[in-house]
Amino acid sequence: MGPGESLGLAEDHSRKLRHLAILGLLLLAISPAWGQTAAQTCGDPNATPDQTIASCTQILQSGKLSGSSLAVAYNNRGVGYLDKRQLDEAIADFS
């Protein structure tokens, strides 16, 4: 293997690492709720409606909420449904 060949392999490796880094950043950008707990995502104003609905549903189904925490989770999930124009589900959560 000559000097030019090892440089080519290093450049190829470097290019692959850059592509992986870019892919990682893109995944983080399109998934802001990754790494958060369901409770954090349920109350995250930057979460997508689908993320809000899924995370709020998860904590509502856990049976661990009561009082104002339960009301907030239903409200947040209702807002997620409202954002998706799923009005029947939103009204049910707001009622």
N, CA, C and O atoms as a GROMACS GRO file, in nm:
protein
  380
    1MET      N    1   0.085  -0.116   0.000
    1MET     CA    2   0.000   0.000   0.000
    1MET      C    3   0.090   0.123   0.000
    1MET      O    4   0.178   0.137   0.085
    2GLY      N    5   0.069   0.211  -0.094
    2GLY     CA    6   0.151   0.330  -0.106
    2GLY      C    7   0.096   0.445  -0.024
    2GLY      O    8  -0.012   0.436   0.033
    3PRO      N    9   0.173   0.556  -0.018
    3PRO     CA   10   0.133   0.670   0.063
    3PRO      C   11   0.000   0.730   0.017
    3PRO      O   12  -0.079   0.774   0.100
    4GLY      N   13  -0.026   0.731  -0.111
    4GLY     CA   14  -0.151   0.788  -0.162
    4GLY      C   15  -0.272   0.705  -0.121
    4GLY      O   16  -0.380   0.759  -0.099
    5GLU      N   17  -0.254   0.574  -0.112
    5GLU     CA   18  -0.365   0.486  -0.076
    5GLU      C   19  -0.408   0.508   0.069
    5GLU      O   20  -0.528   0.511   0.098
    6SER      N   21  -0.314   0.522   0.161
    6SER     CA   22  -0.351   0.541   0.301
    6SER      C   23  -0.419   0.675   0.321
    6SER      O   24  -0.507   0.687   0.405
    7LEU      N   25  -0.380   0.777   0.245
    7LEU     CA   26  -0.444   0.906   0.253
    7LEU      C   27  -0.588   0.896   0.203
    7LEU      O   28  -0.678   0.958   0.259
    8GLY      N   29  -0.609   0.818   0.099
    8GLY     CA   30  -0.743   0.798   0.046
    8GLY      C   31  -0.834   0.731   0.148
    8GLY      O   32  -0.951   0.768   0.161
    9LEU      N   33  -0.782   0.634   0.221
    9LEU     CA   34  -0.861   0.567   0.324
    9LEU      C   35  -0.893   0.662   0.437
    9LEU      O   36  -1.004   0.659   0.490
   10ALA      N   37  -0.799   0.746   0.475
   10ALA     CA   38  -0.822   0.843   0.582
   10ALA      C   39  -0.928   0.944   0.540
   10ALA      O   40  -1.015   0.980   0.619
   11GLU      N   41  -0.922   0.990   0.415
   11GLU     CA   42  -1.023   1.085   0.366
   11GLU      C   43  -1.160   1.020   0.362
   11GLU      O   44  -1.260   1.083   0.396
   12ASP      N   45  -1.166   0.894   0.320
   12ASP     CA   46  -1.293   0.822   0.315
   12ASP      C   47  -1.351   0.806   0.456
   12ASP      O   48  -1.471   0.826   0.477
   13HIS      N   49  -1.266   0.772   0.551
   13HIS     CA   50  -1.309   0.758   0.691
   13HIS      C   51  -1.359   0.892   0.745
   13HIS      O   52  -1.462   0.897   0.812
   14SER      N   53  -1.288   0.997   0.716
   14SER     CA   54  -1.326   1.130   0.760
   14SER      C   55  -1.461   1.171   0.701
   14SER      O   56  -1.544   1.230   0.770
   15ARG      N   57  -1.482   1.141   0.575
   15ARG     CA   58  -1.608   1.173   0.508
   15ARG      C   59  -1.723   1.097   0.573
   15ARG      O   60  -1.831   1.153   0.594
   16LYS      N   61  -1.701   0.969   0.604
   16LYS     CA   62  -1.805   0.889   0.668
   16LYS      C   63  -1.839   0.946   0.806
   16LYS      O   64  -1.956   0.950   0.845
   17LEU      N   65  -1.738   0.988   0.880
   17LEU     CA   66  -1.762   1.046   1.012
   17LEU      C   67  -1.843   1.176   1.001
   17LEU      O   68  -1.932   1.201   1.082
   18ARG      N   69  -1.811   1.258   0.901
   18ARG     CA   70  -1.887   1.382   0.880
   18ARG      C   71  -2.032   1.350   0.847
   18ARG      O   72  -2.123   1.416   0.898
   19HIS      N   73  -2.055   1.250   0.762
   19HIS     CA   74  -2.192   1.211   0.727
   19HIS      C   75  -2.268   1.161   0.849
   19HIS      O   76  -2.386   1.193   0.866
   20LEU      N   77  -2.202   1.084   0.935
   20LEU     CA   78  -2.267   1.036   1.057
   20LEU      C   79  -2.300   1.152   1.150
   20LEU      O   80  -2.406   1.154   1.213
   21ALA      N   81  -2.208   1.248   1.160
   21ALA     CA   82  -2.233   1.364   1.246
   21ALA      C   83  -2.351   1.445   1.195
   21ALA      O   84  -2.435   1.489   1.273
   22ILE      N   85  -2.357   1.465   1.065
   22ILE     CA   86  -2.469   1.540   1.005
   22ILE      C   87  -2.599   1.465   1.027
   22ILE      O   88  -2.701   1.526   1.062
   23LEU      N   89  -2.598   1.334   1.009
   23LEU     CA   90  -2.718   1.254   1.031
   23LEU      C   91  -2.763   1.265   1.177
   23LEU      O   92  -2.882   1.280   1.204
   24GLY      N   93  -2.670   1.260   1.268
   24GLY     CA   94  -2.703   1.273   1.410
   24GLY      C   95  -2.766   1.408   1.442
   24GLY      O   96  -2.863   1.415   1.517
   25LEU      N   97  -2.711   1.514   1.386
   25LEU     CA   98  -2.768   1.647   1.408
   25LEU      C   99  -2.907   1.659   1.348
   25LEU      O  100  -2.996   1.720   1.408
   26LEU      N  101  -2.927   1.601   1.231
   26LEU     CA  102  -3.060   1.604   1.170
   26LEU      C  103  -3.162   1.529   1.255
   26LEU      O  104  -3.275   1.575   1.272
   27LEU      N  105  -3.123   1.415   1.307
   27LEU     CA  106  -3.214   1.338   1.391
   27LEU      C  107  -3.249   1.415   1.518
   27LEU      O  108  -3.364   1.412   1.562
   28LEU      N  109  -3.153   1.484   1.576
   28LEU     CA  110  -3.181   1.564   1.693
   28LEU      C  111  -3.274   1.681   1.660
   28LEU      O  112  -3.362   1.715   1.738
   29ALA      N  113  -3.254   1.740   1.544
   29ALA     CA  114  -3.335   1.855   1.505
   29ALA      C  115  -3.480   1.817   1.480
   29ALA      O  116  -3.571   1.894   1.512
   30ILE      N  117  -3.504   1.699   1.423
   30ILE     CA  118  -3.641   1.662   1.392
   30ILE      C  119  -3.709   1.590   1.508
   30ILE      O  120  -3.830   1.564   1.501
   31SER      N  121  -3.637   1.558   1.612
   31SER     CA  122  -3.694   1.489   1.727
   31SER      C  123  -3.656   1.559   1.856
   31SER      O  124  -3.573   1.509   1.932
   32PRO      N  125  -3.716   1.675   1.884
   32PRO     CA  126  -3.676   1.752   2.000
   32PRO      C  127  -3.706   1.683   2.131
   32PRO      O  128  -3.645   1.715   2.233
   33ALA      N  129  -3.800   1.590   2.133
   33ALA     CA  130  -3.838   1.529   2.258
   33ALA      C  131  -3.755   1.405   2.293
   33ALA      O  132  -3.776   1.348   2.400
   34TRP      N  133  -3.665   1.362   2.209
   34TRP     CA  134  -3.582   1.246   2.240
   34TRP      C  135  -3.503   1.273   2.366
   34TRP      O  136  -3.449   1.383   2.384
   35GLY      N  137  -3.496   1.176   2.452
   35GLY     CA  138  -3.419   1.190   2.573
   35GLY      C  139  -3.499   1.250   2.687
   35GLY      O  140  -3.449   1.256   2.799
   36GLN      N  141  -3.619   1.295   2.663
   36GLN     CA  142  -3.703   1.350   2.767
   36GLN      C  143  -3.794   1.240   2.820
   36GLN      O  144  -3.822   1.142   2.752
   37THR      N  145  -3.840   1.260   2.943
   37THR     CA  146  -3.939   1.167   2.997
   37THR      C  147  -4.076   1.200   2.937
   37THR      O  148  -4.094   1.307   2.879
   38ALA      N  149  -4.169   1.108   2.952
   38ALA     CA  150  -4.305   1.132   2.900
   38ALA      C  151  -4.365   1.256   2.965
   38ALA      O  152  -4.434   1.334   2.899
   39ALA      N  153  -4.340   1.275   3.094
   39ALA     CA  154  -4.396   1.392   3.164
   39ALA      C  155  -4.336   1.521   3.109
   39ALA      O  156  -4.408   1.620   3.094
   40GLN      N  157  -4.208   1.521   3.078
   40GLN     CA  158  -4.146   1.641   3.022
   40GLN      C  159  -4.201   1.670   2.883
   40GLN      O  160  -4.229   1.785   2.850
   41THR      N  161  -4.215   1.566   2.801
   41THR     CA  162  -4.264   1.584   2.664
   41THR      C  163  -4.410   1.627   2.664
   41THR      O  164  -4.450   1.709   2.582
   42CYS      N  165  -4.489   1.573   2.756
   42CYS     CA  166  -4.630   1.609   2.764
   42CYS      C  167  -4.646   1.759   2.788
   42CYS      O  168  -4.742   1.819   2.739
   43GLY      N  169  -4.554   1.820   2.860
   43GLY     CA  170  -4.563   1.962   2.888
   43GLY      C  171  -4.469   2.049   2.806
   43GLY      O  172  -4.454   2.168   2.834
   44ASP      N  173  -4.405   1.991   2.704
   44ASP     CA  174  -4.307   2.064   2.624
   44ASP      C  175  -4.377   2.141   2.512
   44ASP      O  176  -4.435   2.079   2.423
   45PRO      N  177  -4.372   2.274   2.514
   45PRO     CA  178  -4.438   2.352   2.408
   45PRO      C  179  -4.374   2.332   2.271
   45PRO      O  180  -4.434   2.368   2.170
   46ASN      N  181  -4.253   2.278   2.266
   46ASN     CA  182  -4.184   2.255   2.139
   46ASN      C  183  -4.208   2.116   2.082
   46ASN      O  184  -4.165   2.086   1.971
   47ALA      N  185  -4.277   2.031   2.157
   47ALA     CA  186  -4.306   1.896   2.108
   47ALA      C  187  -4.412   1.904   1.998
   47ALA      O  188  -4.496   1.994   1.997
   48THR      N  189  -4.407   1.809   1.907
   48THR     CA  190  -4.508   1.803   1.801
   48THR      C  191  -4.640   1.756   1.863
   48THR      O  192  -4.640   1.697   1.971
   49PRO      N  193  -4.752   1.780   1.795
   49PRO     CA  194  -4.878   1.728   1.848
   49PRO      C  195  -4.876   1.576   1.870
   49PRO      O  196  -4.928   1.528   1.970
   50ASP      N  197  -4.817   1.502   1.777
   50ASP     CA  198  -4.809   1.356   1.794
   50ASP      C  199  -4.726   1.319   1.917
   50ASP      O  200  -4.762   1.227   1.991
   51GLN      N  201  -4.616   1.389   1.940
   51GLN     CA  202  -4.533   1.361   2.057
   51GLN      C  203  -4.609   1.394   2.185
   51GLN      O  204  -4.603   1.320   2.283
   52THR      N  205  -4.681   1.506   2.184
   52THR     CA  206  -4.758   1.546   2.301
   52THR      C  207  -4.866   1.444   2.332
   52THR      O  208  -4.882   1.401   2.446
   53ILE      N  209  -4.941   1.405   2.230
   53ILE     CA  210  -5.049   1.308   2.249
   53ILE      C  211  -4.994   1.176   2.302
   53ILE      O  212  -5.049   1.120   2.397
   54ALA      N  213  -4.889   1.126   2.242
   54ALA     CA  214  -4.832   0.997   2.284
   54ALA      C  215  -4.779   1.003   2.426
   54ALA      O  216  -4.804   0.912   2.506
   55SER      N  217  -4.706   1.108   2.459
   55SER     CA  218  -4.647   1.115   2.593
   55SER      C  219  -4.752   1.140   2.700
   55SER      O  220  -4.746   1.080   2.807
   56CYS      N  221  -4.849   1.226   2.672
   56CYS     CA  222  -4.956   1.250   2.769
   56CYS      C  223  -5.040   1.124   2.788
   56CYS      O  224  -5.078   1.092   2.901
   57THR      N  225  -5.069   1.053   2.681
   57THR     CA  226  -5.145   0.928   2.691
   57THR      C  227  -5.069   0.828   2.777
   57THR      O  228  -5.129   0.758   2.859
   58GLN      N  229  -4.938   0.821   2.758
   58GLN     CA  230  -4.857   0.727   2.836
   58GLN      C  231  -4.868   0.756   2.985
   58GLN      O  232  -4.888   0.665   3.065
   59ILE      N  233  -4.856   0.883   3.023
   59ILE     CA  234  -4.861   0.912   3.166
   59ILE      C  235  -5.004   0.905   3.220
   59ILE      O  236  -5.023   0.872   3.337
   60LEU      N  237  -5.104   0.936   3.137
   60LEU     CA  238  -5.243   0.920   3.181
   60LEU      C  239  -5.275   0.774   3.206
   60LEU      O  240  -5.344   0.741   3.303
   61GLN      N  241  -5.226   0.685   3.121
   61GLN     CA  242  -5.252   0.542   3.137
   61GLN      C  243  -5.176   0.480   3.253
   61GLN      O  244  -5.209   0.371   3.299
   62SER      N  245  -5.073   0.550   3.301
   62SER     CA  246  -4.995   0.496   3.413
   62SER      C  247  -5.076   0.494   3.542
   62SER      O  248  -5.048   0.416   3.632
   63GLY      N  249  -5.178   0.580   3.550
   63GLY     CA  250  -5.260   0.586   3.670
   63GLY      C  251  -5.192   0.654   3.787
   63GLY      O  252  -5.242   0.648   3.899
   64LYS      N  253  -5.080   0.719   3.764
   64LYS     CA  254  -5.003   0.780   3.872
   64LYS      C  255  -5.037   0.927   3.897
   64LYS      O  256  -4.985   0.987   3.991
   65LEU      N  257  -5.123   0.985   3.813
   65LEU     CA  258  -5.155   1.127   3.828
   65LEU      C  259  -5.287   1.145   3.902
   65LEU      O  260  -5.376   1.060   3.896
   66SER      N  261  -5.296   1.257   3.973
   66SER     CA  262  -5.422   1.293   4.037
   66SER      C  263  -5.429   1.445   4.047
   66SER      O  264  -5.329   1.515   4.027
   67GLY      N  265  -5.546   1.494   4.077
   67GLY     CA  266  -5.564   1.637   4.100
   67GLY      C  267  -5.525   1.722   3.980
   67GLY      O  268  -5.558   1.692   3.866
   68SER      N  269  -5.453   1.830   4.010
   68SER     CA  270  -5.417   1.926   3.904
   68SER      C  271  -5.321   1.865   3.801
   68SER      O  272  -5.325   1.904   3.685
   69SER      N  273  -5.236   1.771   3.842
   69SER     CA  274  -5.145   1.707   3.747
   69SER      C  275  -5.224   1.628   3.642
   69SER      O  276  -5.189   1.627   3.524
   70LEU      N  277  -5.329   1.561   3.687
   70LEU     CA  278  -5.415   1.486   3.595
   70LEU      C  279  -5.485   1.581   3.499
   70LEU      O  280  -5.494   1.554   3.379
   71ALA      N  281  -5.534   1.692   3.550
   71ALA     CA  282  -5.602   1.792   3.467
   71ALA      C  283  -5.508   1.852   3.364
   71ALA      O  284  -5.547   1.873   3.249
   72VAL      N  285  -5.385   1.879   3.403
   72VAL     CA  286  -5.286   1.937   3.311
   72VAL      C  287  -5.254   1.839   3.199
   72VAL      O  288  -5.243   1.879   3.083
   73ALA      N  289  -5.238   1.712   3.232
   73ALA     CA  290  -5.207   1.611   3.129
   73ALA      C  291  -5.321   1.600   3.029
   73ALA      O  292  -5.298   1.593   2.908
   74TYR      N  293  -5.446   1.598   3.078
   74TYR     CA  294  -5.560   1.594   2.986
   74TYR      C  295  -5.566   1.720   2.901
   74TYR      O  296  -5.593   1.714   2.781
   75ASN      N  297  -5.541   1.836   2.963
   75ASN     CA  298  -5.542   1.961   2.888
   75ASN      C  299  -5.435   1.961   2.779
   75ASN      O  300  -5.462   1.998   2.665
   76ASN      N  301  -5.313   1.920   2.814
   76ASN     CA  302  -5.205   1.920   2.716
   76ASN      C  303  -5.234   1.824   2.601
   76ASN      O  304  -5.208   1.856   2.485
   77ARG      N  305  -5.287   1.707   2.634
   77ARG     CA  306  -5.322   1.613   2.528
   77ARG      C  307  -5.435   1.670   2.442
   77ARG      O  308  -5.436   1.653   2.320
   78GLY      N  309  -5.530   1.738   2.505
   78GLY     CA  310  -5.637   1.802   2.430
   78GLY      C  311  -5.585   1.906   2.334
   78GLY      O  312  -5.635   1.918   2.222
   79VAL      N  313  -5.485   1.982   2.376
   79VAL     CA  314  -5.423   2.081   2.286
   79VAL      C  315  -5.357   2.010   2.168
   79VAL      O  316  -5.363   2.058   2.055
   80GLY      N  317  -5.292   1.896   2.195
   80GLY     CA  318  -5.232   1.818   2.086
   80GLY      C  319  -5.337   1.774   1.985
   80GLY      O  320  -5.317   1.785   1.864
   81TYR      N  321  -5.449   1.725   2.037
   81TYR     CA  322  -5.558   1.685   1.947
   81TYR      C  323  -5.614   1.805   1.872
   81TYR      O  324  -5.644   1.795   1.753
   82LEU      N  325  -5.628   1.916   1.940
   82LEU     CA  326  -5.679   2.037   1.876
   82LEU      C  327  -5.588   2.081   1.763
   82LEU      O  328  -5.635   2.119   1.655
   83ASP      N  329  -5.458   2.076   1.787
   83ASP     CA  330  -5.360   2.113   1.683
   83ASP      C  331  -5.372   2.023   1.561
   83ASP      O  332  -5.344   2.065   1.449
   84LYS      N  333  -5.413   1.898   1.583
   84LYS     CA  334  -5.428   1.803   1.472
   84LYS      C  335  -5.569   1.807   1.413
   84LYS      O  336  -5.601   1.730   1.322
   85ARG      N  337  -5.652   1.894   1.466
   85ARG     CA  338  -5.791   1.910   1.421
   85ARG      C  339  -5.874   1.784   1.448
   85ARG      O  340  -5.969   1.754   1.377
   86GLN      N  341  -5.836   1.711   1.553
   86GLN     CA  342  -5.914   1.595   1.598
   86GLN      C  343  -6.005   1.645   1.711
   86GLN      O  344  -5.978   1.626   1.829
   87LEU      N  345  -6.113   1.711   1.668
   87LEU     CA  346  -6.195   1.788   1.761
   87LEU      C  347  -6.270   1.702   1.862
   87LEU      O  348  -6.282   1.741   1.978
   88ASP      N  349  -6.321   1.587   1.823
   88ASP     CA  350  -6.392   1.501   1.918
   88ASP      C  351  -6.301   1.459   2.033
   88ASP      O  352  -6.342   1.461   2.149
   89GLU      N  353  -6.178   1.420   1.999
   89GLU     CA  354  -6.082   1.378   2.104
   89GLU      C  355  -6.044   1.497   2.191
   89GLU      O  356  -6.030   1.483   2.312
   90ALA      N  357  -6.027   1.614   2.130
   90ALA     CA  358  -5.992   1.734   2.206
   90ALA      C  359  -6.103   1.768   2.305
   90ALA      O  360  -6.077   1.795   2.422
   91ILE      N  361  -6.227   1.767   2.258
   91ILE     CA  362  -6.341   1.800   2.345
   91ILE      C  363  -6.350   1.701   2.459
   91ILE      O  364  -6.378   1.740   2.572
   92ALA      N  365  -6.327   1.572   2.431
   92ALA     CA  366  -6.332   1.470   2.536
   92ALA      C  367  -6.226   1.500   2.642
   92ALA      O  368  -6.254   1.486   2.762
   93ASP      N  369  -6.108   1.540   2.602
   93ASP     CA  370  -6.002   1.569   2.700
   93ASP      C  371  -6.029   1.700   2.775
   93ASP      O  372  -5.991   1.712   2.891
   94PHE      N  373  -6.092   1.794   2.712
   94PHE     CA  374  -6.122   1.922   2.776
   94PHE      C  375  -6.244   1.913   2.868
   94PHE      O  376  -6.267   2.002   2.949
   95SER      N  377  -6.322   1.806   2.856
   95SER     CA  378  -6.446   1.793   2.935
   95SER      C  379  -6.422   1.724   3.068
   95SER      O  380  -6.515   1.705   3.146
   0.00000   0.00000   0.00000
